[in-house]
Amino acid sequence: MSKFTIPDRVLYICTGSKCAKRGGKSLYKIAKSFAKHQEGELDIEVVRIECTDRCDYAPICTLQPGNIWLKEYSEKEILKLLKSINQSPEAI
């Protein structure tokens, strides 16, 4: 039986039609790769979701726990967020 672990943080990235057109799919891939190869004390999981119904602000993502929402984010902003979580988890 495999061991089930609960991640410390979960980043949900919308890859619905409008978010995908504005870079959501590529940002999901980058964030997923970062989380997979990161070296840090936190376990970060990246989850693709279909729609948050906030299409005017695409692309959208949310970080849990903490209920942090990002709108119209870029690759640079996502990587900066993930690095900051990894370096100082209590700051987020």
Biopython code that builds the backbone (N, CA, C, O; Angstrom):
import numpy as np
from Bio.PDB.StructureBuilder import StructureBuilder

atoms = [
    (1, "MET", "N", (0.846, -1.181, 0.000)),
    (1, "MET", "CA", (0.000, 0.000, 0.000)),
    (1, "MET", "C", (0.889, 1.240, 0.000)),
    (1, "MET", "O", (1.842, 1.330, 0.773)),
    (2, "SER", "N", (0.574, 2.184, -0.862)),
    (2, "SER", "CA", (1.372, 3.403, -0.937)),
    (2, "SER", "C", (0.971, 4.365, 0.178)),
    (2, "SER", "O", (-0.156, 4.352, 0.673)),
    (3, "LYS", "N", (1.935, 5.196, 0.549)),
    (3, "LYS", "CA", (1.712, 6.171, 1.609)),
    (3, "LYS", "C", (1.087, 7.434, 1.015)),
    (3, "LYS", "O", (1.630, 8.013, 0.074)),
    (4, "PHE", "N", (-0.035, 7.853, 1.556)),
    (4, "PHE", "CA", (-0.717, 9.067, 1.111)),
    (4, "PHE", "C", (-0.180, 10.240, 1.915)),
    (4, "PHE", "O", (-0.168, 10.205, 3.145)),
    (5, "THR", "N", (0.262, 11.277, 1.219)),
    (5, "THR", "CA", (0.756, 12.466, 1.906)),
    (5, "THR", "C", (-0.077, 13.675, 1.498)),
    (5, "THR", "O", (-0.566, 13.767, 0.372)),
    (6, "ILE", "N", (-0.221, 14.572, 2.416)),
    (6, "ILE", "CA", (-0.955, 15.810, 2.175)),
    (6, "ILE", "C", (0.067, 16.909, 1.910)),
    (6, "ILE", "O", (0.955, 17.125, 2.735)),
    (7, "PRO", "N", (-0.035, 17.611, 0.778)),
    (7, "PRO", "CA", (0.937, 18.663, 0.472)),
    (7, "PRO", "C", (0.795, 19.852, 1.423)),
    (7, "PRO", "O", (-0.281, 20.118, 1.958)),
    (8, "ASP", "N", (1.908, 20.556, 1.618)),
    (8, "ASP", "CA", (1.896, 21.754, 2.463)),
    (8, "ASP", "C", (1.162, 22.907, 1.792)),
    (8, "ASP", "O", (0.454, 23.669, 2.451)),
    (9, "ARG", "N", (1.332, 23.031, 0.490)),
    (9, "ARG", "CA", (0.675, 24.080, -0.286)),
    (9, "ARG", "C", (0.145, 23.474, -1.582)),
    (9, "ARG", "O", (0.720, 22.528, -2.120)),
    (10, "VAL", "N", (-0.949, 24.027, -2.068)),
    (10, "VAL", "CA", (-1.516, 23.598, -3.351)),
    (10, "VAL", "C", (-1.750, 24.854, -4.192)),
    (10, "VAL", "O", (-2.402, 25.802, -3.754)),
    (11, "LEU", "N", (-1.205, 24.836, -5.402)),
    (11, "LEU", "CA", (-1.392, 25.927, -6.341)),
    (11, "LEU", "C", (-2.353, 25.439, -7.413)),
    (11, "LEU", "O", (-2.039, 24.513, -8.162)),
    (12, "TYR", "N", (-3.530, 26.067, -7.485)),
    (12, "TYR", "CA", (-4.535, 25.726, -8.488)),
    (12, "TYR", "C", (-4.406, 26.711, -9.638)),
    (12, "TYR", "O", (-4.466, 27.922, -9.428)),
    (13, "ILE", "N", (-4.229, 26.203, -10.851)),
    (13, "ILE", "CA", (-4.075, 27.050, -12.029)),
    (13, "ILE", "C", (-5.200, 26.749, -13.006)),
    (13, "ILE", "O", (-5.411, 25.600, -13.395)),
    (14, "CYS", "N", (-5.915, 27.791, -13.395)),
    (14, "CYS", "CA", (-7.005, 27.631, -14.347)),
    (14, "CYS", "C", (-6.435, 27.455, -15.750)),
    (14, "CYS", "O", (-5.587, 28.228, -16.194)),
    (15, "THR", "N", (-6.918, 26.425, -16.436)),
    (15, "THR", "CA", (-6.525, 26.188, -17.823)),
    (15, "THR", "C", (-7.772, 26.120, -18.713)),
    (15, "THR", "O", (-7.772, 25.468, -19.758)),
    (16, "GLY", "N", (-8.828, 26.805, -18.277)),
    (16, "GLY", "CA", (-10.040, 26.902, -19.093)),
    (16, "GLY", "C", (-9.746, 27.660, -20.375)),
    (16, "GLY", "O", (-8.620, 28.119, -20.567)),
    (17, "SER", "N", (-10.713, 27.802, -21.247)),
    (17, "SER", "CA", (-10.463, 28.343, -22.589)),
    (17, "SER", "C", (-9.818, 29.733, -22.586)),
    (17, "SER", "O", (-8.824, 29.941, -23.282)),
    (18, "LYS", "N", (-10.347, 30.667, -21.838)),
    (18, "LYS", "CA", (-9.786, 32.022, -21.856)),
    (18, "LYS", "C", (-8.430, 32.078, -21.152)),
    (18, "LYS", "O", (-7.513, 32.748, -21.627)),
    (19, "CYS", "N", (-8.300, 31.381, -20.028)),
    (19, "CYS", "CA", (-7.018, 31.346, -19.318)),
    (19, "CYS", "C", (-5.956, 30.656, -20.170)),
    (19, "CYS", "O", (-4.802, 31.084, -20.199)),
    (20, "ALA", "N", (-6.348, 29.589, -20.863)),
    (20, "ALA", "CA", (-5.404, 28.875, -21.726)),
    (20, "ALA", "C", (-4.897, 29.779, -22.840)),
    (20, "ALA", "O", (-3.709, 29.767, -23.162)),
    (21, "LYS", "N", (-5.792, 30.561, -23.429)),
    (21, "LYS", "CA", (-5.404, 31.476, -24.506)),
    (21, "LYS", "C", (-4.449, 32.556, -24.009)),
    (21, "LYS", "O", (-3.640, 33.080, -24.776)),
    (22, "ARG", "N", (-4.546, 32.879, -22.746)),
    (22, "ARG", "CA", (-3.694, 33.926, -22.177)),
    (22, "ARG", "C", (-2.490, 33.363, -21.419)),
    (22, "ARG", "O", (-1.862, 34.076, -20.636)),
    (23, "GLY", "N", (-2.169, 32.099, -21.647)),
    (23, "GLY", "CA", (-0.941, 31.528, -21.098)),
    (23, "GLY", "C", (-1.105, 30.572, -19.940)),
    (23, "GLY", "O", (-0.108, 30.120, -19.376)),
    (24, "GLY", "N", (-2.321, 30.251, -19.571)),
    (24, "GLY", "CA", (-2.552, 29.383, -18.416)),
    (24, "GLY", "C", (-1.971, 27.982, -18.559)),
    (24, "GLY", "O", (-1.430, 27.436, -17.598)),
    (25, "LYS", "N", (-2.077, 27.393, -19.753)),
    (25, "LYS", "CA", (-1.559, 26.028, -19.945)),
    (25, "LYS", "C", (-0.040, 25.985, -19.842)),
    (25, "LYS", "O", (0.509, 25.093, -19.197)),
    (26, "SER", "N", (0.634, 26.923, -20.461)),
    (26, "SER", "CA", (2.097, 26.916, -20.389)),
    (26, "SER", "C", (2.579, 27.221, -18.973)),
    (26, "SER", "O", (3.578, 26.662, -18.522)),
    (27, "LEU", "N", (1.875, 28.099, -18.277)),
    (27, "LEU", "CA", (2.250, 28.407, -16.901)),
    (27, "LEU", "C", (2.004, 27.214, -15.980)),
    (27, "LEU", "O", (2.745, 26.998, -15.021)),
    (28, "TYR", "N", (0.966, 26.446, -16.276)),
    (28, "TYR", "CA", (0.723, 25.221, -15.508)),
    (28, "TYR", "C", (1.903, 24.264, -15.667)),
    (28, "TYR", "O", (2.379, 23.692, -14.686)),
    (29, "LYS", "N", (2.365, 24.095, -16.883)),
    (29, "LYS", "CA", (3.477, 23.182, -17.145)),
    (29, "LYS", "C", (4.753, 23.638, -16.432)),
    (29, "LYS", "O", (5.482, 22.821, -15.869)),
    (30, "ILE", "N", (5.014, 24.931, -16.459)),
    (30, "ILE", "CA", (6.204, 25.481, -15.799)),
    (30, "ILE", "C", (6.117, 25.303, -14.288)),
    (30, "ILE", "O", (7.083, 24.884, -13.651)),
    (31, "ALA", "N", (4.959, 25.622, -13.717)),
    (31, "ALA", "CA", (4.777, 25.486, -12.265)),
    (31, "ALA", "C", (4.860, 24.020, -11.837)),
    (31, "ALA", "O", (5.449, 23.710, -10.801)),
    (32, "LYS", "N", (4.278, 23.126, -12.625)),
    (32, "LYS", "CA", (4.311, 21.691, -12.327)),
    (32, "LYS", "C", (5.754, 21.193, -12.341)),
    (32, "LYS", "O", (6.161, 20.432, -11.464)),
    (33, "SER", "N", (6.514, 21.619, -13.325)),
    (33, "SER", "CA", (7.918, 21.226, -13.419)),
    (33, "SER", "C", (8.719, 21.767, -12.232)),
    (33, "SER", "O", (9.545, 21.056, -11.659)),
    (34, "PHE", "N", (8.470, 23.033, -11.865)),
    (34, "PHE", "CA", (9.169, 23.615, -10.720)),
    (34, "PHE", "C", (8.869, 22.825, -9.456)),
    (34, "PHE", "O", (9.780, 22.481, -8.703)),
    (35, "ALA", "N", (7.601, 22.540, -9.223)),
    (35, "ALA", "CA", (7.202, 21.818, -8.003)),
    (35, "ALA", "C", (7.809, 20.421, -7.965)),
    (35, "ALA", "O", (8.172, 19.930, -6.896)),
    (36, "LYS", "N", (7.920, 19.791, -9.108)),
    (36, "LYS", "CA", (8.472, 18.441, -9.180)),
    (36, "LYS", "C", (9.968, 18.422, -8.863)),
    (36, "LYS", "O", (10.460, 17.486, -8.233)),
    (37, "HIS", "N", (10.686, 19.454, -9.300)),
    (37, "HIS", "CA", (12.138, 19.476, -9.159)),
    (37, "HIS", "C", (12.646, 20.367, -8.032)),
    (37, "HIS", "O", (13.857, 20.514, -7.863)),
    (38, "GLN", "N", (11.757, 20.955, -7.269)),
    (38, "GLN", "CA", (12.167, 21.880, -6.223)),
    (38, "GLN", "C", (12.870, 21.163, -5.076)),
    (38, "GLN", "O", (12.581, 20.011, -4.756)),
    (39, "GLU", "N", (13.784, 21.877, -4.487)),
    (39, "GLU", "CA", (14.503, 21.392, -3.305)),
    (39, "GLU", "C", (14.142, 22.325, -2.161)),
    (39, "GLU", "O", (14.627, 23.456, -2.108)),
    (40, "GLY", "N", (13.323, 21.880, -1.271)),
    (40, "GLY", "CA", (12.921, 22.726, -0.163)),
    (40, "GLY", "C", (12.205, 21.921, 0.899)),
    (40, "GLY", "O", (12.013, 20.712, 0.768)),
    (41, "GLU", "N", (11.820, 22.605, 1.939)),
    (41, "GLU", "CA", (11.179, 21.917, 3.055)),
    (41, "GLU", "C", (9.691, 21.697, 2.863)),
    (41, "GLU", "O", (9.086, 20.900, 3.581)),
    (42, "LEU", "N", (9.087, 22.396, 1.900)),
    (42, "LEU", "CA", (7.656, 22.267, 1.681)),
    (42, "LEU", "C", (7.345, 21.362, 0.497)),
    (42, "LEU", "O", (8.099, 21.299, -0.474)),
    (43, "ASP", "N", (6.231, 20.674, 0.599)),
    (43, "ASP", "CA", (5.713, 19.883, -0.509)),
    (43, "ASP", "C", (4.651, 20.736, -1.195)),
    (43, "ASP", "O", (3.619, 21.046, -0.601)),
    (44, "ILE", "N", (4.908, 21.113, -2.446)),
    (44, "ILE", "CA", (3.990, 21.953, -3.207)),
    (44, "ILE", "C", (3.385, 21.116, -4.321)),
    (44, "ILE", "O", (4.104, 20.483, -5.094)),
    (45, "GLU", "N", (2.067, 21.116, -4.400)),
    (45, "GLU", "CA", (1.363, 20.408, -5.460)),
    (45, "GLU", "C", (0.716, 21.430, -6.388)),
    (45, "GLU", "O", (0.160, 22.428, -5.930)),
    (46, "VAL", "N", (0.789, 21.179, -7.682)),
    (46, "VAL", "CA", (0.184, 22.062, -8.675)),
    (46, "VAL", "C", (-0.962, 21.297, -9.329)),
    (46, "VAL", "O", (-0.777, 20.187, -9.829)),
    (47, "VAL", "N", (-2.146, 21.905, -9.320)),
    (47, "VAL", "CA", (-3.347, 21.252, -9.835)),
    (47, "VAL", "C", (-3.958, 22.121, -10.926)),
    (47, "VAL", "O", (-4.126, 23.329, -10.761)),
    (48, "ARG", "N", (-4.285, 21.482, -12.040)),
    (48, "ARG", "CA", (-4.938, 22.180, -13.153)),
    (48, "ARG", "C", (-6.453, 22.125, -12.926)),
    (48, "ARG", "O", (-7.012, 21.065, -12.647)),
    (49, "ILE", "N", (-7.103, 23.282, -13.049)),
    (49, "ILE", "CA", (-8.557, 23.326, -12.943)),
    (49, "ILE", "C", (-9.120, 23.930, -14.224)),
    (49, "ILE", "O", (-8.405, 24.611, -14.960)),
    (50, "GLU", "N", (-10.374, 23.687, -14.485)),
    (50, "GLU", "CA", (-10.977, 24.098, -15.755)),
    (50, "GLU", "C", (-11.467, 25.539, -15.773)),
    (50, "GLU", "O", (-11.145, 26.276, -16.705)),
    (51, "CYS", "N", (-12.224, 25.959, -14.790)),
    (51, "CYS", "CA", (-12.744, 27.319, -14.837)),
    (51, "CYS", "C", (-13.069, 27.818, -13.436)),
    (51, "CYS", "O", (-13.641, 27.098, -12.617)),
    (52, "THR", "N", (-12.689, 29.077, -13.177)),
    (52, "THR", "CA", (-13.008, 29.713, -11.901)),
    (52, "THR", "C", (-14.113, 30.747, -12.075)),
    (52, "THR", "O", (-14.534, 31.382, -11.108)),
    (53, "ASP", "N", (-14.583, 30.915, -13.312)),
    (53, "ASP", "CA", (-15.615, 31.883, -13.666)),
    (53, "ASP", "C", (-15.163, 33.317, -13.404)),
    (53, "ASP", "O", (-15.964, 34.181, -13.045)),
    (54, "ARG", "N", (-13.871, 33.552, -13.591)),
    (54, "ARG", "CA", (-13.299, 34.894, -13.470)),
    (54, "ARG", "C", (-12.532, 35.227, -14.744)),
    (54, "ARG", "O", (-11.403, 35.715, -14.692)),
    (55, "CYS", "N", (-13.149, 34.961, -15.873)),
    (55, "CYS", "CA", (-12.507, 35.041, -17.189)),
    (55, "CYS", "C", (-11.997, 36.439, -17.530)),
    (55, "CYS", "O", (-11.051, 36.568, -18.306)),
    (56, "ASP", "N", (-12.597, 37.479, -16.974)),
    (56, "ASP", "CA", (-12.140, 38.839, -17.259)),
    (56, "ASP", "C", (-10.737, 39.095, -16.728)),
    (56, "ASP", "O", (-10.079, 40.042, -17.157)),
    (57, "TYR", "N", (-10.271, 38.269, -15.806)),
    (57, "TYR", "CA", (-8.967, 38.468, -15.178)),
    (57, "TYR", "C", (-7.972, 37.377, -15.565)),
    (57, "TYR", "O", (-6.968, 37.192, -14.877)),
    (58, "ALA", "N", (-8.227, 36.666, -16.633)),
    (58, "ALA", "CA", (-7.414, 35.519, -17.038)),
    (58, "ALA", "C", (-5.967, 35.919, -17.297)),
    (58, "ALA", "O", (-5.704, 37.027, -17.764)),
    (59, "PRO", "N", (-5.034, 35.030, -16.998)),
    (59, "PRO", "CA", (-5.179, 33.753, -16.308)),
    (59, "PRO", "C", (-5.268, 33.931, -14.801)),
    (59, "PRO", "O", (-4.772, 34.911, -14.245)),
    (60, "ILE", "N", (-5.902, 32.975, -14.157)),
    (60, "ILE", "CA", (-6.174, 33.006, -12.715)),
    (60, "ILE", "C", (-5.501, 31.813, -12.040)),
    (60, "ILE", "O", (-5.439, 30.720, -12.602)),
    (61, "CYS", "N", (-5.002, 32.039, -10.837)),
    (61, "CYS", "CA", (-4.551, 30.918, -10.010)),
    (61, "CYS", "C", (-4.802, 31.263, -8.549)),
    (61, "CYS", "O", (-4.977, 32.427, -8.187)),
    (62, "THR", "N", (-4.815, 30.228, -7.724)),
    (62, "THR", "CA", (-5.010, 30.433, -6.294)),
    (62, "THR", "C", (-4.072, 29.512, -5.530)),
    (62, "THR", "O", (-3.810, 28.383, -5.944)),
    (63, "LEU", "N", (-3.574, 30.014, -4.411)),
    (63, "LEU", "CA", (-2.669, 29.257, -3.557)),
    (63, "LEU", "C", (-3.387, 28.957, -2.249)),
    (63, "LEU", "O", (-3.912, 29.856, -1.591)),
    (64, "GLN", "N", (-3.401, 27.694, -1.888)),
    (64, "GLN", "CA", (-4.043, 27.257, -0.650)),
    (64, "GLN", "C", (-3.033, 26.519, 0.217)),
    (64, "GLN", "O", (-2.137, 25.896, -0.352)),
    (65, "PRO", "N", (-3.097, 26.536, 1.505)),
    (65, "PRO", "CA", (-3.987, 27.375, 2.307)),
    (65, "PRO", "C", (-3.535, 28.829, 2.264)),
    (65, "PRO", "O", (-2.411, 29.126, 1.858)),
    (66, "GLY", "N", (-4.374, 29.689, 2.665)),
    (66, "GLY", "CA", (-4.106, 31.110, 2.661)),
    (66, "GLY", "C", (-5.017, 31.882, 1.740)),
    (66, "GLY", "O", (-5.147, 33.100, 1.862)),
    (67, "ASN", "N", (-5.658, 31.170, 0.805)),
    (67, "ASN", "CA", (-6.625, 31.770, -0.103)),
    (67, "ASN", "C", (-6.036, 32.976, -0.837)),
    (67, "ASN", "O", (-6.655, 34.038, -0.901)),
    (68, "ILE", "N", (-4.825, 32.798, -1.394)),
    (68, "ILE", "CA", (-4.162, 33.847, -2.147)),
    (68, "ILE", "C", (-4.519, 33.678, -3.620)),
    (68, "ILE", "O", (-4.274, 32.623, -4.205)),
    (69, "TRP", "N", (-5.100, 34.721, -4.219)),
    (69, "TRP", "CA", (-5.514, 34.687, -5.625)),
    (69, "TRP", "C", (-4.608, 35.597, -6.430)),
    (69, "TRP", "O", (-4.264, 36.697, -5.996)),
    (70, "LEU", "N", (-4.225, 35.124, -7.610)),
    (70, "LEU", "CA", (-3.465, 35.936, -8.556)),
    (70, "LEU", "C", (-4.266, 36.056, -9.831)),
    (70, "LEU", "O", (-4.860, 35.082, -10.294)),
    (71, "LYS", "N", (-4.285, 37.236, -10.394)),
    (71, "LYS", "CA", (-4.973, 37.441, -11.670)),
    (71, "LYS", "C", (-3.976, 38.026, -12.654)),
    (71, "LYS", "O", (-3.053, 38.744, -12.269)),
    (72, "GLU", "N", (-4.172, 37.711, -13.928)),
    (72, "GLU", "CA", (-3.338, 38.231, -15.001)),
    (72, "GLU", "C", (-1.853, 38.077, -14.669)),
    (72, "GLU", "O", (-1.070, 39.003, -14.878)),
    (73, "TYR", "N", (-1.473, 36.926, -14.161)),
    (73, "TYR", "CA", (-0.107, 36.677, -13.733)),
    (73, "TYR", "C", (0.760, 36.243, -14.912)),
    (73, "TYR", "O", (0.258, 35.830, -15.957)),
    (74, "SER", "N", (2.065, 36.346, -14.718)),
    (74, "SER", "CA", (3.015, 35.944, -15.748)),
    (74, "SER", "C", (3.861, 34.781, -15.235)),
    (74, "SER", "O", (3.814, 34.429, -14.056)),
    (75, "GLU", "N", (4.617, 34.209, -16.128)),
    (75, "GLU", "CA", (5.524, 33.116, -15.773)),
    (75, "GLU", "C", (6.487, 33.567, -14.671)),
    (75, "GLU", "O", (6.747, 32.830, -13.719)),
    (76, "LYS", "N", (7.002, 34.767, -14.810)),
    (76, "LYS", "CA", (7.950, 35.310, -13.839)),
    (76, "LYS", "C", (7.316, 35.428, -12.446)),
    (76, "LYS", "O", (7.952, 35.102, -11.443)),
    (77, "GLU", "N", (6.070, 35.891, -12.388)),
    (77, "GLU", "CA", (5.381, 36.050, -11.103)),
    (77, "GLU", "C", (5.119, 34.705, -10.422)),
    (77, "GLU", "O", (5.257, 34.585, -9.205)),
    (78, "ILE", "N", (4.741, 33.699, -11.210)),
    (78, "ILE", "CA", (4.474, 32.373, -10.636)),
    (78, "ILE", "C", (5.752, 31.761, -10.081)),
    (78, "ILE", "O", (5.755, 31.227, -8.971)),
    (79, "LEU", "N", (6.840, 31.835, -10.848)),
    (79, "LEU", "CA", (8.108, 31.283, -10.370)),
    (79, "LEU", "C", (8.604, 32.026, -9.133)),
    (79, "LEU", "O", (9.149, 31.411, -8.216)),
    (80, "LYS", "N", (8.418, 33.340, -9.101)),
    (80, "LYS", "CA", (8.801, 34.139, -7.933)),
    (80, "LYS", "C", (7.989, 33.708, -6.704)),
    (80, "LYS", "O", (8.539, 33.569, -5.612)),
    (81, "LEU", "N", (6.680, 33.498, -6.887)),
    (81, "LEU", "CA", (5.818, 33.047, -5.790)),
    (81, "LEU", "C", (6.256, 31.678, -5.281)),
    (81, "LEU", "O", (6.375, 31.473, -4.073)),
    (82, "LEU", "N", (6.495, 30.749, -6.189)),
    (82, "LEU", "CA", (6.892, 29.399, -5.785)),
    (82, "LEU", "C", (8.247, 29.395, -5.081)),
    (82, "LEU", "O", (8.440, 28.664, -4.109)),
    (83, "LYS", "N", (9.177, 30.201, -5.560)),
    (83, "LYS", "CA", (10.494, 30.293, -4.908)),
    (83, "LYS", "C", (10.373, 30.899, -3.522)),
    (83, "LYS", "O", (11.028, 30.442, -2.585)),
    (84, "SER", "N", (9.532, 31.933, -3.380)),
    (84, "SER", "CA", (9.382, 32.568, -2.063)),
    (84, "SER", "C", (8.710, 31.630, -1.065)),
    (84, "SER", "O", (9.047, 31.642, 0.119)),
    (85, "ILE", "N", (7.769, 30.823, -1.532)),
    (85, "ILE", "CA", (7.128, 29.837, -0.661)),
    (85, "ILE", "C", (8.161, 28.833, -0.185)),
    (85, "ILE", "O", (8.186, 28.451, 0.984)),
    (86, "ASN", "N", (9.001, 28.418, -1.098)),
    (86, "ASN", "CA", (9.996, 27.409, -0.805)),
    (86, "ASN", "C", (11.077, 27.917, 0.145)),
    (86, "ASN", "O", (11.581, 27.152, 0.967)),
    (87, "GLN", "N", (11.441, 29.200, 0.044)),
    (87, "GLN", "CA", (12.512, 29.750, 0.863)),
    (87, "GLN", "C", (12.043, 30.177, 2.239)),
    (87, "GLN", "O", (12.770, 30.010, 3.219)),
    (88, "SER", "N", (10.847, 30.722, 2.328)),
    (88, "SER", "CA", (10.328, 31.147, 3.632)),
    (88, "SER", "C", (8.837, 30.837, 3.705)),
    (88, "SER", "O", (8.009, 31.711, 3.448)),
    (89, "PRO", "N", (8.490, 29.598, 4.053)),
    (89, "PRO", "CA", (7.088, 29.160, 4.054)),
    (89, "PRO", "C", (6.182, 29.950, 4.995)),
    (89, "PRO", "O", (4.985, 30.068, 4.732)),
    (90, "GLU", "N", (6.718, 30.487, 6.069)),
    (90, "GLU", "CA", (5.863, 31.217, 7.012)),
    (90, "GLU", "C", (5.489, 32.594, 6.494)),
    (90, "GLU", "O", (4.579, 33.223, 7.034)),
    (91, "ALA", "N", (6.174, 33.082, 5.450)),
    (91, "ALA", "CA", (5.880, 34.403, 4.907)),
    (91, "ALA", "C", (4.583, 34.417, 4.113)),
    (91, "ALA", "O", (3.970, 35.474, 3.960)),
    (92, "ILE", "N", (4.166, 33.303, 3.620)),
    (92, "ILE", "CA", (2.960, 33.230, 2.785)),
    (92, "ILE", "C", (1.810, 32.724, 3.618)),
    (92, "ILE", "O", (0.696, 32.586, 3.113)),
]
sb = StructureBuilder()
sb.init_structure("model")
sb.init_model(0)
sb.init_chain("A")
sb.init_seg("    ")
for serial, (resi, resn, name, xyz) in enumerate(atoms, 1):
    if name == "N":
        sb.init_residue(resn, " ", resi, " ")
    sb.init_atom(name, np.array(xyz, "f"), 0.0, 1.0, " ", f" {name:<3s}", serial, name[0])
structure = sb.get_structure()
